[in-house]
Amino acid sequence: MASTTRHRPPRAVSIAARLGQSRVGSRLEGEVRVTAADLVDSVAEARLKVAAVRYKVESEVRNKTQKLRSRVSEAKAKLGDEARFIKSWIDDPLRTGSVTPSSPALARRMASFVDPQKPGPVIEIGPGTGPVTEALIERGIGEERLVLVEYSPEFCDLLRKRFPRATVVQGDAYALSTTLAGHLEEKAIALVSSLPLFNRPPATRTALAREAFPLMVEGAPFIQFTYSVISPIPRKGSGLKAFVSDWVLRNIPPARVWVYRQAN
Ligand SMILES: C[S@@+](CC[C@H](N)C(=O)[O-])C[C@H]1O[C@@H](n2cnc3c(N)ncnc32)[C@H](O)[C@@H]1O
């Protein structure tokens, strides 16, 4: 009969036992335990470090992706505005007056002549896609203080979406008091105009200023940009004092801003 030999696993024998319970053996065993514990600690520490680095890298990637996404959507919006402008210009070149929206630099220069500390509404005529509106808000004029008069229904729809708390009035800025009837609760502290004034005869431009000033508080500015070298509001006999800015070169084409006030 064949005998079966079983292989038993070797019994775990402590270092101290193998070294005959000597003092050296116990010390060695203690040291091995300490080293093993140190190793476990080091591994845990390394894991924590790896997790921290991973978290940092992940949040940096997330931030960069978010920034990139918002840049892409800004660029898309800008391209959309350019396209809307070109379409509007093709439909009605004289009324649109420009093939491209004003640059942020020109819009900021216009807004810089409005004092945000003065309480009361601000009228904007010819806001188009809203670059000047945005600059006014950036300057510190609350959206709800803005009364926007725009002729194009398409631009009005866009403005209502972009500035839901502003008052958007679709109508003719050259008949300002009629267009604003019921929309202006108190006199305005400023009027900002981007109308292509030179497409209208001098008498119409003079009439616009005459109609605008009674809708504003005393000393309020009528702010107008132009690509031309001469004053868009005829000055002779107007009773207006005027200031003109230097050329804003970061705009296509370069433009200047005229600020008119009643001379009294
Ligand atoms: C030169 S674009 C300026 C648009 C915008 N403010 C900018 O700076 O990019 C002139 C704007 O005035 C508007 N507009 C022209 N005639 C108007 C009128 N009689 N009443 C109201 N808006 C008018 C046009 O539809 C257009 O949006």
The ligand as an SDF file (V2000), in Angstrom:
LIG
                    3D

 27 29  0  0  0  0  0  0  0  0999 V2000
  -24.1610  102.4880  -35.8790 C   0  0  0  0  0  0  0  0  0  0  0  0
  -25.3250  101.3820  -35.1570 S   0  0  0  0  0  0  0  0  0  0  0  0
  -24.7320  101.4120  -33.4830 C   0  0  0  0  0  0  0  0  0  0  0  0
  -25.1220  100.2010  -32.6830 C   0  0  0  0  0  0  0  0  0  0  0  0
  -24.4380  100.0570  -31.3310 C   0  0  0  0  0  0  0  0  0  0  0  0
  -24.7890  101.0710  -30.4120 N   0  0  0  0  0  0  0  0  0  0  0  0
  -22.9360  100.0330  -31.4940 C   0  0  0  0  0  0  0  0  0  0  0  0
  -22.3220  101.0150  -31.0720 O   0  0  0  0  0  0  0  0  0  0  0  0
  -22.4020   99.0380  -32.0170 O   0  0  0  0  0  0  0  0  0  0  0  0
  -26.7940  102.3880  -35.1360 C   0  0  0  0  0  0  0  0  0  0  0  0
  -27.9880  101.7670  -34.4700 C   0  0  0  0  0  0  0  0  0  0  0  0
  -29.0330  102.7380  -34.4260 O   0  0  0  0  0  0  0  0  0  0  0  0
  -30.2630  102.1360  -34.7810 C   0  0  0  0  0  0  0  0  0  0  0  0
  -31.1250  103.1990  -35.3570 N   0  0  0  0  0  0  0  0  0  0  0  0
  -30.9560  103.8490  -36.5260 C   0  0  0  0  0  0  0  0  0  0  0  0
  -31.9220  104.7650  -36.6860 N   0  0  0  0  0  0  0  0  0  0  0  0
  -32.7090  104.7080  -35.6040 C   0  0  0  0  0  0  0  0  0  0  0  0
  -33.8500  105.4120  -35.1780 C   0  0  0  0  0  0  0  0  0  0  0  0
  -34.4180  106.3670  -35.9360 N   0  0  0  0  0  0  0  0  0  0  0  0
  -34.4150  105.1070  -33.9970 N   0  0  0  0  0  0  0  0  0  0  0  0
  -33.8560  104.1320  -33.2020 C   0  0  0  0  0  0  0  0  0  0  0  0
  -32.7770  103.4370  -33.5530 N   0  0  0  0  0  0  0  0  0  0  0  0
  -32.1970  103.7020  -34.7310 C   0  0  0  0  0  0  0  0  0  0  0  0
  -29.8710  101.0720  -35.8000 C   0  0  0  0  0  0  0  0  0  0  0  0
  -30.8560  100.0810  -35.9180 O   0  0  0  0  0  0  0  0  0  0  0  0
  -28.5660  100.5600  -35.1720 C   0  0  0  0  0  0  0  0  0  0  0  0
  -28.8230   99.5660  -34.2470 O   0  0  0  0  0  0  0  0  0  0  0  0
  1  2  1  0
  2  3  1  0
  2 10  1  0
  3  4  1  0
  4  5  1  0
  5  6  1  0
  5  7  1  0
  7  8  2  0
  7  9  1  0
 10 11  1  0
 11 12  1  0
 11 26  1  0
 12 13  1  0
 13 14  1  0
 13 24  1  0
 14 15  1  0
 14 23  1  0
 15 16  2  0
 16 17  1  0
 17 18  1  0
 17 23  2  0
 18 19  1  0
 18 20  2  0
 20 21  1  0
 21 22  2  0
 22 23  1  0
 24 25  1  0
 24 26  1  0
 26 27  1  0
M  CHG  2   2   1   9  -1
M  END
$$$$
